[in-house]
Amino acid sequence: MILLDAEVIPDWILFFGHFHPMLVHLPIGMLLMGMILYLFSQKEEAARQKSIAPILWSTGIVALISCAMGWCLSLAGEYDQDTLFLHQWLGISLALSSLALAYMAQFWSQDSLMSRFFKPLLSLAFILVMWTGHLGGNLTHGSEYLTSYLPQPWRGWLGIAPREQTKGEKGVQPIRINNLQEALIYQDLIQPTLKQKCWSCHNAEKQKGKLRMDSPAYIMKGGANGVILIAGNPSESDLIKRILLDPSHEDHMPPKGKINLTEDEIVLLQWWVKEGAHFNKKIADIPYDTRIKSILTKYTQGTNQQEVYISPVFKENIPAAAEADILKLRKHHLLVIAVSKEKSFLEVNAINSKHVGDKELQDLDGIKEQVVSLKMGGTKLTDEFLQQISKYPRIISLQINHTNISVQGLSYLSSLQHLETLNLVGTSIGDEGLAEIAKIPALRKIYLWQSKVTDQGIHLLQKKMPKLVIDQGWKGKWPLDTLQISTKKPE
Amino acid sequence: MDKIIQEAIQREAQLATRRHFLSSLGTGLGSLALGSFLTNCSSDAGTSFASPLAAKSSPKLGKAKSVIFLHMAGAPSQLELFDYKPSLAKFDGKECPPELLAGKKFAFIRGVPNLLGPKAHFEQRGQAGHWISDYLPHLASQADRVSFLKGMHTDQFNHAPAQLLMHTGSARLGRPSMGSWVSYGLGSENQNLPGFVVLASGGKNPDAGKSAWGSGFLPSIYQGVQCRSEGEPILFIQNPSGVNSDIRKASIETINQINQETYQEFGDPETVARIAQYEMAYKMQSSVPEVMDIKKEPAYIHEMYGTEPGKESFANNCLLARKLVEQGVRFVQLFDWGWDTHGTGLDGSVDYGLHQKCRQIDKASTALLLDLEQRGLLDETLVVWGGEFGRTPMQENREGKKLAYFGRDHHTEAFTMWLAGGGIKPGVSYGETDDLGYSTISGKTSVYDLQATILQCLGFNHEEFTYPFQGRNFRLTDVFGKVIDPILA
């Protein structure tokens, strides 16, 4: 890895290198097999040792070949240097240990003194196999790979942060500038963007294309294809060129499957490079036009990457509902369907079964953990049903339009912590019901067309919940009669 | 004798293709379809949702559950409706600069045409400040509900191929339409109605014909069902005289049983589609007349849409679209013919004919938005409005001669569409054209981008939503398309 640095690595080296992750399992398996045979052998010590000698010889030889291939692979330079160093030397030690073991088994098994060292060395080789293998896994998959799905109580014991924090949706945190006059162009604007969109592949642990982007020095140094940034010349800078390529292009950055830069971010990056790619200047000291200004305003107002609102419920991971429970509901011709294939949240729709009432709907209890949306418009349900679902933990949307519910029923809904949308169209709910609605904590939108509420009641509700969107429906008259407007025929 | 046996073997090999074999391995469609056979009458409801039209979940969380696509067939003039160009008015009657014409081809314009200033009066509407002309006063009152794509472009300047491109992702015949893709992906929530319904008004079907709602290589159960708003909604669906519903049911059961045996013999998935179609047709005998009957709608609804029951009109179709979506239909495709304003006649003039067309659709399309909203359906219904391309900033000079009326030729480089409802951020205007409205200078979006965005709203990644056919995976957007994020909520 030192010898060929900075030069272009011939394809055949990398070709062999890519066999390393495959071939390496062969000596691992052989060695373990040899150990098992040794451990369970009924023979005397000398015969025991001798019988596994061929296995140990093959282990050693194949391990050496694996080491050579591993070295080829390491030339690609995409790995964390510290881990690689350890992995490399442990691997070489392991190969040599295997050969030593083979030699001992073959020639020293009769020697009462030397044969005593066989067992300790074999144990050492076992430790080496485990350790080297683990490091190899870390190199390939990343050090968090093994523990990323570790269940919660064990995480705590091992001192690993809870999963949401380690694996959360990174890269979409909005970048915000508090003081435009004082903000630094690189530290406050460019680096956060690079961190979100580039660092995951170009960092200390992983260097795709031999490129690191986690410090100004590395950015200026460039990668396997040379410098990526020419200050003052965005159209010649690979950094900009690759971002601007068509997303389907092989060389486009970020690659397929990663989050792309937004249009604003691209414009800012181009501007930064064009104005000299400064790493320590203030934004205010760099000339900008109206376009940049309007983008910067978005950053100061925090509206640059307004996160799309999504109910916190959908961020949970919950077990799927039992098939039997769903089947029970389908017997009533209720449509039970996952809101998306990704997760187990369910929607229950009575579109094909307007005849259902409280009795049939009791079967919903079986999926109460999963149900997030209930479309029960026009069914025979009553307040009793609302009492039943008041204990469901994840209801987000509830359509009970054109049903016989009353104020009493609405009073149960205040315990639905996540209820955001409520459809009460065509119900007999009047102003007294609005007091109960005001108690629903997360409500965002309510439909009240053809109910008994008055404008005054709506006004009061809006005062209590200023952010609630209230729809009262069409007033029954168009503001203007367009057919009265004459159109003149041209001559 | 040997020859006969050999031929028999070869015949069977021809019938059971590798694809049939592989697809039957994966899904076992036949048994699924039989399970759903006339479930209304059977007691085993447990398997009733496994037919090809059973409601399915989207791969990702989608805001929209259904789509209403209002297609103004013939292509409305963006320069009279949404894309306000004061500079174009300034140069009205002047010759078009030659650099705009160099290397360009038009459907009818020849030589050097004159520029034609906007013939409508524009104002900024709502808080969003959208420019909407007085041709569409009702829509203007709801400007904050809709979002505009002003930088749309296409590569087809004739109606039929451009319409095909818009609806099937290819200017040539044979690809499944957007509605077919959607009903293939999401099925139909209503077990008695198809997933994809087509309604046409304006006296003519669109130039692209039935291929604009064809199922292409998808199973034919997913093709659009065209309903007429005048007379019987679907032809040949009612029982002939002397055949009562029991006889009809018994005969369909028998036919399907035979089809089932045929499927087991040959394994052709089209047989499954045919079984499902018979089944659906039987169910539609009662469900369709009910949903297609707008007479029972209250008077205020007729007032709202401007509908007249029994007539073929865009307004009636808008009301029907709302009813269908309310009943769980996934994709409703409306075509309204008569927007091809070349200026060859009074009806085809941008200063009169276009205004008349706008009057026919303005109230109804606005009412559709309001009616969906008050029922709580707009959150889950994506409404799309537009034509297959735009119209030129130049006055048409057909074959080099001056026409009697003001008209505009077909234009591919810039046109406007609007979207509203499920998944769309309201009040956005994305894309900008140059001062003459000739081409897009920022926020350029293609027909594929629009399709990708529609699929995105429904919870599909347009790149992953594929169907294997003739050895490759096909998608609606072919190898193109980029989701238009700025207009997404």
Interface residues (C-beta under 8 A of the other chain):
Chain A: P247 S248 T262 E263 V308 I310 F314 L327 R330 K331 H332 H333 L335 I337 A338 V339 S340 K341 E342 N349 I351 N352 Q399 N401 T421 N423 V425 K445 Y447 W449 D471 Q472 G473 W474 G476 K477 W478 P479 L480 T482 L483 I485 T487 K488 K489 P490
Chain B: A45 G46 S48 F49 A55 K56 S57 S58 P59 K60 L61 G62 D134 P137 H138 S141 E189 N190 Q191 N192 Y300 E303 M304 Q327 G328 L346 S349 D351 Y352 H355 Q356 R359 D362 K363 A367 L370 D371 E373 Q374 R375 G376 D379 Y405 F406 G459 V479 K482 D485 P486 L488 A489
